Amino acid sequence: MNISEVVEHICNEIKAFTDITVIGLSGGADSTLVACLCKQALGRENVYGIGMPFNEFDRETFNDVSESLASKLGVNYYVKPVTNIADSIDKQILIPELCPELTPVNSGNSRSRARMCVLYGVAHSLSTSCNKRVRVMGTGNLSEDFIGYDTKGGDALGDLFPVGELYKSEVYKFLDYFVENGLIESKHVNKTPSAGLEDGQTDEEDLGFTYDEMELGIRFCRGNLKNMPVIIKSISTVGEFVWNRHLCNKHKHEAPPTIGVRKFLDKN
C-alpha cells in the first residue's frame, strides 16, 4: 500500500469539497487522522477542531489529548462542553410511564447527538462570517460503519468522511505515517478505541471482539455480499456477528427512503 499516494488523493478530494473544515476532536485515532488530513489539505488556519467533553472524565481522558494534538498541528481549537445539552436531551426523551430510566446506550446517544448539534452550529457560524464553504468532517471508518457502530443523528452524520473506506487497522497505519513524517507524535495516537459515550467504555468490551478480529469477518462479508444469505450459517462466529450487525444497522448509512406517490397525484 502506497500511503503517500492515498493521502494525496484524500487531500485533493477534501480541497475540492470544501474550504474550511469543522472536526469533533475526541482524542481518538479516527478524528486525529481526519485532522491530520484536513490540515495537510487546507492548511492549519482552515481547520477548526472542537473538543466537546461531557464531564471531567472526558476532559482528562480525551480532551487533554485533543488539545495537545491541536497545538501540535497548529489548527484552531475550541472547547465546547455538551453537558447541559445532553442532559436536556435525556430529560426531554424520558417517558417515565413507559420506562423509569434511560438505558446507558440511549443516554450515551444523547451525548453524540449533542456533539453533532454543536459541530453543525459552529459550521453555520463560520460559513456566515467567512462566506466560504464550511463542512463538518465525519470521522467514521470502514470497520465501524459496516457494523453500524455509531449513533444515528450523531457521529453517523457528516458532510464528508475522509477515512470512511479505511479499516481500523489502516487508520493506525496512516497515523504511523504522519508520526514518521513529524506531523504528530506517538502520544497523539490513542490505541484503545472508545466511543466515549460512557465513562471508561471501550469498543472491545461493547462489541465482544477486537477490530482486528472483526476486520477478517468484515472483509469476508464485503467480498460475499450477494451470497451471504446462503452461507451465513457456515461462517465463523465473528463473521456471523459482523453480518447480523450490518443488516441491523445499515439504515444508519443509507439515505432515508421517500414513499413514492407521484404516480397517484400526477394522473391525468
C-alpha positions as CSV (number, residue, x, y, z in Angstrom):
1,M,0.0,0.0,0.0
2,N,1.4,3.4,-1.0
3,I,0.2,5.5,1.9
4,S,1.6,8.8,0.5
5,E,-0.4,8.3,-2.7
6,V,-3.6,7.6,-0.8
7,V,-3.0,10.7,1.4
8,E,-2.5,12.9,-1.6
9,H,-5.8,11.6,-3.2
10,I,-7.8,12.1,0.0
11,C,-6.3,15.6,0.4
12,N,-7.3,16.5,-3.2
13,E,-10.8,15.3,-2.5
14,I,-11.1,17.4,0.6
15,K,-9.8,20.5,-1.2
16,A,-12.3,20.0,-4.0
17,F,-15.1,19.6,-1.5
18,T,-14.7,22.4,1.0
19,D,-12.7,25.5,2.0
20,I,-12.9,25.1,5.8
21,T,-13.5,22.0,7.9
22,V,-15.0,21.5,11.4
23,I,-14.0,18.4,13.2
24,G,-15.0,16.9,16.5
25,L,-11.7,16.1,18.2
26,S,-12.3,13.3,20.6
27,G,-8.7,12.3,21.2
28,G,-9.4,9.0,19.3
29,A,-7.5,7.6,16.4
30,D,-10.1,8.4,13.7
31,S,-10.6,12.1,14.5
32,T,-6.8,12.5,14.9
33,L,-6.2,11.1,11.4
34,V,-9.0,13.3,9.9
35,A,-7.4,16.4,11.5
36,C,-4.0,15.5,10.0
37,L,-5.5,15.0,6.5
38,C,-7.5,18.3,6.7
39,K,-4.5,20.2,7.9
40,Q,-2.4,18.9,5.1
41,A,-5.2,19.5,2.5
42,L,-6.4,23.0,3.6
43,G,-3.7,24.5,5.9
44,R,-3.9,24.8,9.6
45,E,-5.9,28.1,9.6
46,N,-8.8,26.4,7.8
47,V,-9.2,23.6,10.3
48,Y,-11.4,24.0,13.3
49,G,-11.1,21.3,16.0
50,I,-13.9,21.2,18.6
51,G,-13.4,19.4,21.9
52,M,-16.8,18.5,23.4
53,P,-16.4,17.0,26.9
54,F,-19.4,15.8,28.8
55,N,-17.7,15.6,32.2
56,E,-14.4,15.7,33.9
57,F,-13.6,12.1,32.9
58,D,-13.9,13.2,29.2
59,R,-11.6,16.2,29.9
60,E,-8.9,14.1,31.5
61,T,-9.2,11.1,29.2
62,F,-9.9,12.6,25.8
63,N,-9.8,16.3,25.6
64,D,-6.3,16.7,27.0
65,V,-5.1,14.6,24.1
66,S,-7.2,16.7,21.7
67,E,-5.8,20.0,22.9
68,S,-2.2,18.6,22.6
69,L,-3.0,17.4,19.1
70,A,-4.5,20.7,18.0
71,S,-1.4,22.5,19.4
72,K,1.0,20.2,17.6
73,L,-0.9,20.7,14.3
74,G,-1.4,24.4,14.8
75,V,-5.1,24.2,14.0
76,N,-7.9,26.3,15.6
77,Y,-9.2,24.6,18.7
78,Y,-12.2,25.4,20.9
79,V,-13.7,23.6,23.9
80,K,-17.5,23.4,23.9
81,P,-18.8,21.2,26.7
82,V,-22.0,19.4,25.9
83,T,-23.1,18.6,29.5
84,N,-26.2,20.8,29.6
85,I,-27.3,19.9,26.0
86,A,-27.0,16.2,26.6
87,D,-28.7,16.3,30.0
88,S,-31.5,18.4,28.5
89,I,-32.0,15.8,25.7
90,D,-32.1,13.0,28.3
91,K,-34.7,14.9,30.3
92,Q,-36.9,15.5,27.2
93,I,-36.8,12.0,25.9
94,L,-37.6,10.2,29.1
95,I,-41.2,8.9,29.4
96,P,-41.4,7.6,33.0
97,E,-44.6,5.7,32.5
98,L,-43.0,3.7,29.7
99,C,-39.5,3.3,31.1
100,P,-38.4,4.6,34.5
101,E,-34.9,5.5,33.3
102,L,-32.9,5.7,30.1
103,T,-30.6,2.9,29.1
104,P,-26.8,3.7,29.1
105,V,-26.9,3.4,25.3
106,N,-29.8,5.9,24.9
107,S,-28.2,8.3,27.3
108,G,-24.8,7.9,25.5
109,N,-26.5,8.6,22.2
110,S,-27.7,11.9,23.7
111,R,-24.1,12.9,24.1
112,S,-23.3,12.0,20.5
113,R,-26.3,13.9,19.1
114,A,-25.4,16.9,21.3
115,R,-22.0,17.0,19.8
116,M,-23.3,16.9,16.3
117,C,-25.6,19.8,17.0
118,V,-22.6,21.8,18.2
119,L,-20.5,20.9,15.2
120,Y,-23.2,22.0,12.7
121,G,-23.9,25.1,14.6
122,V,-20.2,26.1,14.6
123,A,-20.0,25.3,10.9
124,H,-23.0,27.6,10.2
125,S,-21.5,30.4,12.1
126,L,-18.2,30.1,10.3
127,S,-19.9,29.9,6.9
128,T,-21.8,33.1,7.7
129,S,-18.7,35.0,8.9
130,C,-16.2,33.8,6.3
131,N,-18.6,33.5,3.3
132,K,-16.8,30.3,2.3
133,R,-17.7,26.6,2.1
134,V,-17.6,25.1,5.6
135,R,-18.3,21.4,6.1
136,V,-18.4,19.1,9.0
137,M,-16.0,16.2,8.6
138,G,-17.3,12.7,9.6
139,T,-14.7,10.6,11.4
140,G,-16.2,7.1,10.9
141,N,-14.0,4.3,9.5
142,L,-15.0,1.3,7.4
143,S,-14.8,-1.1,10.3
144,E,-17.3,0.9,12.4
145,D,-19.5,1.9,9.5
146,F,-20.0,-1.7,8.2
147,I,-21.4,-2.9,11.5
148,G,-23.2,0.4,12.3
149,Y,-21.2,1.1,15.5
150,D,-22.2,4.7,15.7
151,T,-25.2,6.9,16.6
152,K,-27.9,7.8,14.1
153,G,-28.2,11.6,14.2
154,G,-24.9,11.7,16.0
155,D,-21.5,10.6,14.8
156,A,-23.1,8.8,11.8
157,L,-23.6,12.2,10.4
158,G,-21.1,14.3,8.5
159,D,-20.7,16.1,5.2
160,L,-17.6,14.1,4.1
161,F,-16.0,11.0,5.6
162,P,-12.3,11.2,4.6
163,V,-11.4,7.9,6.3
164,G,-14.7,6.1,5.6
165,E,-13.0,3.5,3.4
166,L,-10.2,2.7,5.8
167,Y,-10.3,-0.3,8.1
168,K,-9.4,0.4,11.7
169,S,-6.0,-1.3,11.2
170,E,-5.4,1.0,8.2
171,V,-6.2,4.1,10.3
172,Y,-3.3,3.2,12.6
173,K,-1.0,2.6,9.6
174,F,-1.8,6.1,8.3
175,L,-1.3,7.6,11.7
176,D,2.1,5.9,11.9
177,Y,2.9,7.6,8.6
178,F,2.1,11.0,10.0
179,V,4.1,10.2,13.1
180,E,7.1,9.2,11.0
181,N,6.8,12.4,9.0
182,G,6.7,14.5,12.1
183,L,3.2,16.0,11.8
184,I,2.1,14.4,15.1
185,E,3.7,12.5,17.9
186,S,3.1,8.9,19.0
187,K,1.4,10.2,22.2
188,H,-1.4,11.6,20.0
189,V,-2.3,8.1,18.7
190,N,-4.9,6.5,21.1
191,K,-4.5,2.7,20.9
192,T,-7.7,2.0,23.0
193,P,-10.7,2.7,20.8
194,S,-13.7,4.1,22.7
195,A,-16.9,5.7,21.5
196,G,-16.7,8.0,24.6
197,L,-20.4,7.6,25.4
198,E,-19.9,6.2,28.8
199,D,-17.1,6.7,31.4
200,G,-14.4,4.0,31.0
201,Q,-16.2,2.4,28.0
202,T,-14.1,0.6,25.3
203,D,-15.2,-0.6,21.9
204,E,-13.9,-4.1,22.5
205,E,-15.9,-4.5,25.7
206,D,-19.1,-3.3,23.9
207,L,-18.7,-5.5,20.9
208,G,-17.0,-8.6,22.3
209,F,-14.3,-8.6,19.6
210,T,-11.3,-6.5,18.7
211,Y,-11.3,-4.6,15.5
212,D,-8.6,-6.9,14.1
213,E,-10.8,-9.9,14.7
214,M,-13.8,-8.2,13.2
215,E,-11.8,-7.0,10.1
216,L,-11.4,-10.6,8.9
217,G,-15.2,-11.0,9.1
218,I,-15.9,-7.7,7.5
219,R,-13.6,-8.4,4.6
220,F,-15.3,-11.8,4.1
221,C,-18.8,-10.3,4.2
222,R,-18.0,-7.5,1.9
223,G,-16.5,-9.9,-0.6
224,N,-19.5,-12.2,-0.5
225,L,-22.5,-9.7,-0.1
226,K,-24.7,-11.5,-2.7
227,N,-24.1,-15.0,-1.2
228,M,-24.3,-14.1,2.5
229,P,-27.9,-15.1,3.0
230,V,-26.9,-18.6,1.8
231,I,-23.6,-19.1,3.5
232,I,-24.3,-17.2,6.8
233,K,-24.8,-20.4,8.8
234,S,-21.4,-21.8,7.7
235,I,-19.2,-18.9,8.6
236,S,-17.3,-18.1,11.8
237,T,-18.8,-16.7,15.0
238,V,-17.3,-13.3,14.4
239,G,-18.4,-13.4,10.7
240,E,-21.9,-14.1,11.8
241,F,-21.8,-11.3,14.4
242,V,-20.5,-8.8,11.8
243,W,-23.1,-9.7,9.2
244,N,-26.0,-9.5,11.6
245,R,-24.8,-6.2,12.9
246,H,-24.5,-5.0,9.3
247,L,-28.1,-6.0,8.5
248,C,-29.5,-4.5,11.6
249,N,-27.7,-1.1,11.4
250,K,-27.2,-0.4,7.7
251,H,-30.1,2.0,7.7
252,K,-27.8,4.4,9.6
253,H,-25.7,4.9,6.4
254,E,-28.5,5.0,3.8
255,A,-30.4,8.0,2.6
256,P,-33.8,8.0,4.2
257,P,-36.4,6.5,1.7
258,T,-39.2,8.5,0.3
259,I,-42.5,6.9,-0.3
260,G,-43.4,7.3,-4.0
261,V,-46.8,8.8,-4.5
262,R,-46.4,11.0,-7.6
263,K,-47.8,8.3,-9.8
264,F,-51.1,8.7,-8.0
265,L,-51.0,12.5,-7.8
266,D,-49.9,13.2,-11.3
267,K,-52.6,11.1,-13.0
268,N,-54.3,12.9,-15.8
